Amino acid sequence: MNYSTNPPLLLAADWLIDGLGGGEAEAALIIEEGLIKKILTGKESRDKFLASDQGSRYRFINYESAVLSPGLINLHTHLDYTAAADLYEQYENDQEKQRSQNKLFQWLYKLVSKSRQWSAEDFRQSAASGAEKLLAAGVTFCVDSSYTGEAARALAEAGLKGLVGLELFGLDENRAAINFERWCQRWAALKQDPLLSAAQNRVTLTVAPHAPYTVAPSLWQKADAFAEKNSLPVLAHLAESSQECLWLKAGDKEVDDYIKWVSPPGSREDLLESLSFRGKGRTPVEHLKEHQVLNSRLIAAHCLKFSQTDLDLFAESGARAALCPRSNAALGNGCPDLKRFFDLPAGLGTDSLASSPDLSPRLEAAWLTKNYDSRSLHCLITEKAAKAAGMRDLGAIEVGRRADLAIFRLAEPQKVRSLDEAYDAFFASKTETEAVFVDGGQIWAKNS
């Protein structure tokens, strides 16, 4: 049960965009017990309420020259790797970047090599820095895949909401039971952390089998059964690159070499030869369906290399997609066709700072404004993303929803004269996050 002790609030701004494609000028929200109780439209309605006996109980905050939006939702992050931002910066400075293609596994070598040098404290600080960047981007909820679990602690400490999957790896079918038992021990220890216990209404821990090329089907099935038993979603990476699709379908030397390199000491030498599920001609989506783990519990990141058959199977299963266009482009994998996902439970994520310039869903969507309209893009980082995350009380400014909100300061408010212009101005590069509210309480403000 969500419960808020924050005082009653009347929150107003020049423009309200609601996450549903609509909005109002000079609107105000009546917020009580963490919920949106009523939406007042027009300054006259707001002032009349404030002058009433009831209105005197409310704290009034009016953001001028600003847009009031549902708190943004980032559907795919890796806060653990925030401190690896130099890997993306190296790419940006690469003179060959325009010709770079299929760089995922070259990048993974660099990321794993770098993070292997980190201490537990390094991961803690990296994740905490990521949570602060989410706040500065106007994010109130994120879906994170965490190698260490530090992302969950970082979200809890920052006052954010989120779904954090503790990552699971293991290709050896013979060790599936042992690997999953070890994962369960890590998950249980993390659940008992006092910080997470105090934030259990805001931060949910689940399982994240990394990808079909790093998790054996029998281990994935254990993860899916665990999620079903505990009414949790399953987080994973799916069809991010051509190499992994080829590896699963027929084999790929580059992926083989990476698996050999990344496998822990003591791994069986004949591991790759022992894989009974590889070389069957299946796509990643077909592979998951074959092993009965393609279902509505799955929230899959990337979903880039989908055939039409894959898309149909994915849609039929009820699985959900977290699309990361800028990360995909940075690693030379291409860019998803968003129109294919508009009718599915889907939204936008950024991936980590190791493959993306920032953690802002707003700027992720802004990168696509040449091809898609602003209202549709705003829905992909608010209401549609909330549905994809399974959080139906978030993502929209609507009576009865949680008062998770973000205010954005407009650089040129005098040029915004219509709701369409308000949506466009929301995505302008000079627009800045002014404040963030969770359950009706302010948890972040610019320059505070």
PLY file of the C-alpha trace (Angstrom):
ply
format ascii 1.0
element vertex 448
property float x
property float y
property float z
element edge 447
property int vertex1
property int vertex2
end_header
0.00 0.00 0.00
1.29 3.45 -0.94
0.84 6.06 1.73
2.07 9.62 1.96
2.28 11.90 4.97
3.06 14.92 2.81
0.82 17.94 3.56
-2.02 18.93 1.19
-0.67 20.82 -1.79
-1.96 23.01 -4.58
0.54 22.85 -7.43
0.23 25.16 -10.45
2.13 26.01 -13.62
1.63 27.94 -16.85
1.10 24.68 -18.74
0.08 21.16 -17.82
0.81 18.24 -20.16
-0.87 15.14 -18.82
0.93 12.09 -20.27
-2.23 11.14 -22.17
-1.66 13.52 -25.06
-3.75 16.31 -23.55
-3.26 19.20 -21.16
-4.33 22.65 -20.07
-3.05 26.21 -19.76
-2.86 27.68 -16.23
-3.91 24.47 -14.52
-3.47 23.50 -10.87
-3.51 20.18 -9.04
-5.10 19.51 -5.67
-2.90 16.88 -4.02
-3.76 15.00 -0.82
-2.18 11.89 0.73
0.11 11.50 -2.25
-2.74 11.41 -4.78
-4.06 13.82 -7.39
-7.52 14.63 -6.02
-8.68 17.26 -8.50
-7.49 19.23 -11.52
-8.42 22.93 -11.60
-8.36 24.59 -15.00
-7.75 28.30 -15.38
-6.40 30.94 -13.00
-9.89 31.98 -11.91
-10.73 28.46 -10.72
-7.41 28.21 -8.86
-7.80 31.60 -7.15
-11.38 30.81 -6.14
-10.22 27.59 -4.49
-7.40 29.36 -2.64
-9.82 31.97 -1.31
-12.17 29.33 0.12
-12.03 28.00 3.65
-10.85 24.66 2.29
-8.07 26.27 0.24
-6.45 27.77 3.31
-5.30 24.30 4.37
-3.18 23.87 1.26
0.40 24.83 0.58
0.38 26.70 -2.74
3.30 26.50 -5.18
3.02 28.26 -8.52
5.69 27.62 -11.15
5.67 30.42 -13.69
7.23 30.02 -17.13
7.08 26.28 -16.63
5.44 23.04 -17.74
3.98 20.59 -15.24
4.34 16.97 -16.37
3.93 13.53 -14.88
7.25 12.40 -13.47
9.25 10.83 -16.29
9.87 7.10 -16.48
13.16 5.65 -17.68
12.42 2.07 -18.74
16.02 0.83 -18.95
19.07 1.93 -16.99
22.22 0.49 -15.46
22.96 2.90 -12.62
25.85 0.68 -11.53
27.81 1.89 -14.57
27.28 5.63 -14.28
30.99 6.11 -13.56
31.85 4.47 -16.89
30.67 7.52 -18.85
34.15 7.90 -20.37
33.40 4.88 -22.60
30.63 6.84 -24.31
32.84 9.93 -24.44
35.54 7.89 -26.19
32.99 6.93 -28.79
31.94 10.56 -29.24
35.57 11.53 -29.88
36.17 8.63 -32.27
36.86 9.91 -35.76
35.59 6.61 -37.16
32.26 6.67 -35.35
30.26 7.44 -38.49
31.48 4.16 -39.98
31.23 2.11 -36.80
28.81 -0.82 -36.85
28.14 -3.76 -34.56
30.38 -2.51 -31.75
28.44 -4.07 -28.88
30.94 -6.77 -27.99
33.97 -4.52 -28.41
32.24 -2.13 -26.02
31.38 -4.94 -23.58
35.07 -5.90 -23.35
35.85 -2.33 -22.32
32.96 -2.06 -19.86
33.69 -5.35 -18.11
37.44 -4.64 -18.01
36.80 -1.26 -16.44
34.22 -2.37 -13.87
36.31 -5.37 -12.80
38.71 -2.84 -11.28
35.99 -1.30 -9.08
35.47 -1.89 -5.40
32.07 -2.26 -3.74
32.34 1.40 -2.73
33.07 2.39 -6.35
29.84 0.70 -7.45
27.94 2.36 -4.61
29.13 5.82 -5.58
28.52 5.14 -9.27
24.90 4.11 -8.65
24.30 7.04 -6.28
25.56 9.43 -8.95
23.16 7.85 -11.43
20.20 8.36 -9.11
21.07 12.05 -8.77
21.22 12.36 -12.55
17.78 10.77 -12.84
16.38 13.39 -10.46
18.00 16.19 -12.42
16.33 14.79 -15.55
12.85 14.86 -14.00
12.62 11.08 -13.58
10.51 9.70 -10.73
10.56 5.99 -11.67
13.10 3.82 -13.44
13.56 0.18 -14.41
17.15 -0.84 -13.75
19.21 -3.97 -14.35
21.85 -4.06 -11.63
24.92 -6.28 -11.53
25.56 -5.52 -7.85
22.18 -4.42 -6.49
23.58 -0.98 -5.63
21.04 0.62 -7.99
18.25 -0.39 -5.60
19.98 1.25 -2.66
20.67 4.38 -4.70
17.02 4.78 -5.73
15.84 4.22 -2.15
18.26 6.77 -0.74
17.33 9.37 -3.37
13.59 9.05 -2.67
12.88 7.69 -6.15
10.65 4.81 -7.18
11.86 1.93 -9.25
11.96 -1.66 -10.33
15.45 -3.14 -9.98
16.40 -6.50 -11.41
19.39 -8.21 -9.82
21.21 -9.63 -12.82
21.54 -13.36 -13.34
24.16 -15.10 -15.51
25.03 -18.70 -16.34
25.24 -20.71 -19.57
26.15 -24.07 -18.05
22.95 -26.14 -18.01
24.48 -28.52 -15.45
24.95 -25.67 -12.98
21.56 -24.01 -13.36
20.30 -25.08 -9.93
23.52 -24.00 -8.19
23.65 -20.67 -10.02
20.06 -19.88 -9.19
20.46 -20.79 -5.53
23.42 -18.41 -5.30
21.35 -15.70 -6.96
18.52 -16.29 -4.47
20.95 -15.84 -1.58
22.09 -12.50 -3.02
18.50 -11.40 -3.59
17.45 -12.32 -0.04
20.43 -10.49 1.47
19.63 -7.38 -0.55
15.97 -7.50 0.48
17.05 -7.40 4.13
19.05 -4.20 3.71
17.50 -1.64 6.14
17.49 1.05 3.46
15.45 -1.13 1.12
13.18 -2.39 3.87
12.24 1.22 4.60
11.62 1.87 0.89
9.71 -1.32 0.07
6.68 0.67 -1.12
8.86 2.56 -3.60
11.58 0.15 -4.78
10.84 -3.39 -5.93
13.52 -6.05 -6.39
13.16 -8.69 -9.06
15.19 -11.04 -11.24
17.06 -10.06 -14.42
18.37 -12.94 -16.56
20.83 -10.95 -18.63
20.26 -12.19 -22.21
19.79 -15.41 -24.23
23.54 -15.50 -25.00
24.50 -15.41 -21.30
21.70 -17.39 -19.59
20.88 -21.04 -20.25
17.19 -21.82 -20.86
16.94 -23.96 -17.70
18.31 -21.11 -15.59
15.97 -18.62 -17.28
13.04 -20.95 -16.53
13.97 -20.92 -12.85
14.02 -17.12 -12.94
10.64 -17.00 -14.65
9.12 -19.45 -12.14
10.50 -17.33 -9.28
8.94 -14.22 -10.80
5.59 -15.94 -11.32
5.53 -17.22 -7.73
6.31 -13.75 -6.34
4.12 -11.78 -8.82
7.16 -9.97 -10.22
8.24 -9.01 -13.73
11.38 -10.40 -15.40
13.96 -7.96 -16.81
16.23 -8.93 -19.70
18.10 -7.76 -22.79
16.73 -9.08 -26.07
17.83 -8.88 -29.71
20.12 -5.89 -29.18
22.65 -6.80 -31.90
23.03 -8.81 -35.08
25.93 -10.79 -33.56
23.92 -12.25 -30.69
21.08 -13.16 -33.07
23.54 -14.95 -35.35
25.20 -16.65 -32.36
21.90 -18.12 -31.22
20.78 -19.08 -34.72
23.98 -20.64 -36.08
27.01 -19.54 -34.05
29.29 -16.49 -34.08
33.01 -16.44 -33.27
33.04 -12.92 -31.85
30.38 -13.82 -29.29
32.12 -17.14 -28.56
35.38 -15.32 -27.85
33.63 -12.85 -25.56
31.90 -15.64 -23.60
35.20 -17.47 -23.13
36.85 -14.28 -21.92
34.08 -13.20 -19.53
33.37 -16.65 -18.05
34.55 -17.05 -14.45
37.63 -19.16 -13.61
36.83 -22.86 -13.41
34.22 -22.79 -16.17
34.12 -25.99 -18.20
36.32 -25.88 -21.30
33.68 -27.51 -23.49
30.92 -25.10 -22.39
30.20 -23.68 -25.84
30.19 -27.12 -27.47
27.75 -28.37 -24.82
25.02 -25.82 -25.55
22.08 -27.80 -26.89
19.93 -24.75 -27.61
22.33 -22.99 -29.96
22.39 -23.52 -33.72
18.68 -24.31 -34.01
17.96 -21.49 -36.45
15.86 -19.57 -33.94
15.76 -15.84 -33.33
16.05 -14.63 -29.70
12.26 -14.20 -29.55
11.64 -17.68 -30.99
14.20 -19.07 -28.53
12.35 -17.62 -25.53
9.03 -18.89 -26.86
10.47 -22.37 -27.45
11.57 -22.53 -23.82
8.26 -21.10 -22.50
9.70 -17.91 -21.02
8.19 -15.45 -23.50
5.21 -14.08 -21.58
3.62 -11.00 -20.06
6.11 -10.99 -17.15
8.95 -10.05 -19.48
10.20 -6.46 -19.80
12.79 -6.69 -22.58
15.32 -3.97 -23.31
16.29 -2.98 -26.88
14.11 -5.36 -29.02
15.98 -3.96 -32.00
16.55 -6.94 -34.29
12.94 -8.09 -34.58
11.49 -9.60 -37.71
7.77 -9.17 -38.28
7.28 -12.71 -36.98
9.25 -11.80 -33.86
7.12 -8.73 -33.33
3.92 -10.73 -33.72
5.09 -13.38 -31.23
6.23 -10.71 -28.80
2.90 -8.88 -29.02
0.88 -12.09 -28.67
2.79 -13.00 -25.49
2.01 -9.69 -23.77
5.71 -8.98 -23.20
6.81 -5.37 -22.83
9.58 -3.42 -24.59
12.07 -0.81 -23.36
13.53 0.90 -26.42
16.91 2.67 -26.22
17.50 4.45 -29.56
20.58 6.53 -28.68
22.46 3.63 -27.10
21.61 1.42 -30.08
22.92 4.06 -32.46
26.06 4.68 -30.41
27.01 1.00 -30.53
26.34 0.74 -34.25
23.29 -1.49 -33.95
20.80 0.80 -35.71
17.70 2.52 -34.40
14.31 0.98 -33.53
11.24 1.82 -35.59
9.02 3.21 -32.85
5.88 2.98 -34.96
6.09 -0.81 -34.75
5.76 -0.56 -30.97
3.13 2.16 -30.58
0.34 -0.40 -30.09
2.36 -2.53 -27.65
3.24 -1.99 -23.98
6.46 -0.07 -24.66
8.39 3.03 -23.74
11.83 4.58 -23.83
14.94 3.94 -21.76
18.42 5.39 -21.97
20.65 2.46 -21.01
23.72 3.47 -18.97
26.04 6.45 -19.32
28.58 4.01 -20.72
26.60 3.98 -23.99
24.41 7.09 -23.80
25.06 10.83 -23.29
22.67 11.18 -20.32
19.94 9.46 -18.32
17.14 11.76 -19.48
14.07 10.17 -21.11
13.11 13.68 -22.24
16.32 14.06 -24.24
16.05 10.45 -25.45
12.66 11.31 -26.90
13.83 14.72 -28.16
16.39 12.89 -30.30
13.41 11.48 -32.23
11.29 14.61 -32.69
12.15 14.92 -36.40
10.25 11.70 -37.08
7.54 11.62 -34.39
5.17 14.16 -32.91
5.82 15.58 -29.44
2.59 14.34 -27.85
3.26 10.72 -28.84
6.84 10.94 -27.62
5.76 12.40 -24.28
3.41 9.44 -23.80
6.33 7.05 -24.40
8.19 8.46 -21.38
5.15 8.83 -19.13
1.85 6.94 -19.36
2.85 4.27 -21.91
6.12 3.67 -20.07
4.23 3.35 -16.78
1.98 0.67 -18.29
5.01 -1.15 -19.67
6.55 -1.09 -16.18
3.32 -2.41 -14.69
2.76 0.82 -12.73
-0.73 1.87 -13.70
-1.04 4.44 -10.90
1.86 6.44 -12.38
2.60 8.18 -15.66
-0.35 10.52 -16.05
-1.86 13.60 -14.47
-5.29 12.21 -13.77
-7.52 12.14 -10.71
-6.67 9.13 -8.57
-3.10 8.69 -9.81
-0.04 9.09 -7.61
1.26 12.67 -7.46
4.64 11.83 -8.98
5.37 14.97 -10.95
8.13 17.01 -12.56
8.26 20.71 -13.39
10.27 21.95 -16.34
11.38 25.56 -16.76
10.92 26.96 -20.28
13.72 28.99 -21.81
11.36 31.12 -23.95
7.90 30.98 -22.31
6.65 33.98 -24.26
6.75 31.92 -27.44
4.47 29.22 -26.03
0.91 30.19 -26.92
-0.80 26.82 -27.43
-0.77 23.31 -26.05
1.05 22.01 -29.14
3.74 24.63 -28.56
3.93 23.61 -24.89
4.64 20.01 -25.89
7.28 21.13 -28.38
8.86 23.47 -25.81
9.02 20.62 -23.31
11.49 18.87 -25.64
13.59 21.98 -26.38
17.26 21.58 -25.51
17.29 24.64 -23.23
14.32 23.47 -21.14
15.51 22.52 -17.65
14.13 20.47 -14.78
12.96 22.78 -11.99
11.57 20.39 -9.36
10.56 16.77 -8.77
7.74 15.49 -6.55
7.06 11.91 -5.44
3.78 11.11 -3.69
3.10 14.84 -3.44
6.37 15.61 -1.63
9.23 17.54 -3.21
12.38 15.40 -3.35
14.54 17.52 -5.67
14.83 21.14 -6.76
17.29 22.87 -9.04
20.10 24.65 -7.16
18.96 23.32 -3.79
0 1
1 2
2 3
3 4
4 5
5 6
6 7
7 8
8 9
9 10
10 11
11 12
12 13
13 14
14 15
15 16
16 17
17 18
18 19
19 20
20 21
21 22
22 23
23 24
24 25
25 26
26 27
27 28
28 29
29 30
30 31
31 32
32 33
33 34
34 35
35 36
36 37
37 38
38 39
39 40
40 41
41 42
42 43
43 44
44 45
45 46
46 47
47 48
48 49
49 50
50 51
51 52
52 53
53 54
54 55
55 56
56 57
57 58
58 59
59 60
60 61
61 62
62 63
63 64
64 65
65 66
66 67
67 68
68 69
69 70
70 71
71 72
72 73
73 74
74 75
75 76
76 77
77 78
78 79
79 80
80 81
81 82
82 83
83 84
84 85
85 86
86 87
87 88
88 89
89 90
90 91
91 92
92 93
93 94
94 95
95 96
96 97
97 98
98 99
99 100
100 101
101 102
102 103
103 104
104 105
105 106
106 107
107 108
108 109
109 110
110 111
111 112
112 113
113 114
114 115
115 116
116 117
117 118
118 119
119 120
120 121
121 122
122 123
123 124
124 125
125 126
126 127
127 128
128 129
129 130
130 131
131 132
132 133
133 134
134 135
135 136
136 137
137 138
138 139
139 140
140 141
141 142
142 143
143 144
144 145
145 146
146 147
147 148
148 149
149 150
150 151
151 152
152 153
153 154
154 155
155 156
156 157
157 158
158 159
159 160
160 161
161 162
162 163
163 164
164 165
165 166
166 167
167 168
168 169
169 170
170 171
171 172
172 173
173 174
174 175
175 176
176 177
177 178
178 179
179 180
180 181
181 182
182 183
183 184
184 185
185 186
186 187
187 188
188 189
189 190
190 191
191 192
192 193
193 194
194 195
195 196
196 197
197 198
198 199
199 200
200 201
201 202
202 203
203 204
204 205
205 206
206 207
207 208
208 209
209 210
210 211
211 212
212 213
213 214
214 215
215 216
216 217
217 218
218 219
219 220
220 221
221 222
222 223
223 224
224 225
225 226
226 227
227 228
228 229
229 230
230 231
231 232
232 233
233 234
234 235
235 236
236 237
237 238
238 239
239 240
240 241
241 242
242 243
243 244
244 245
245 246
246 247
247 248
248 249
249 250
250 251
251 252
252 253
253 254
254 255
255 256
256 257
257 258
258 259
259 260
260 261
261 262
262 263
263 264
264 265
265 266
266 267
267 268
268 269
269 270
270 271
271 272
272 273
273 274
274 275
275 276
276 277
277 278
278 279
279 280
280 281
281 282
282 283
283 284
284 285
285 286
286 287
287 288
288 289
289 290
290 291
291 292
292 293
293 294
294 295
295 296
296 297
297 298
298 299
299 300
300 301
301 302
302 303
303 304
304 305
305 306
306 307
307 308
308 309
309 310
310 311
311 312
312 313
313 314
314 315
315 316
316 317
317 318
318 319
319 320
320 321
321 322
322 323
323 324
324 325
325 326
326 327
327 328
328 329
329 330
330 331
331 332
332 333
333 334
334 335
335 336
336 337
337 338
338 339
339 340
340 341
341 342
342 343
343 344
344 345
345 346
346 347
347 348
348 349
349 350
350 351
351 352
352 353
353 354
354 355
355 356
356 357
357 358
358 359
359 360
360 361
361 362
362 363
363 364
364 365
365 366
366 367
367 368
368 369
369 370
370 371
371 372
372 373
373 374
374 375
375 376
376 377
377 378
378 379
379 380
380 381
381 382
382 383
383 384
384 385
385 386
386 387
387 388
388 389
389 390
390 391
391 392
392 393
393 394
394 395
395 396
396 397
397 398
398 399
399 400
400 401
401 402
402 403
403 404
404 405
405 406
406 407
407 408
408 409
409 410
410 411
411 412
412 413
413 414
414 415
415 416
416 417
417 418
418 419
419 420
420 421
421 422
422 423
423 424
424 425
425 426
426 427
427 428
428 429
429 430
430 431
431 432
432 433
433 434
434 435
435 436
436 437
437 438
438 439
439 440
440 441
441 442
442 443
443 444
444 445
445 446
446 447
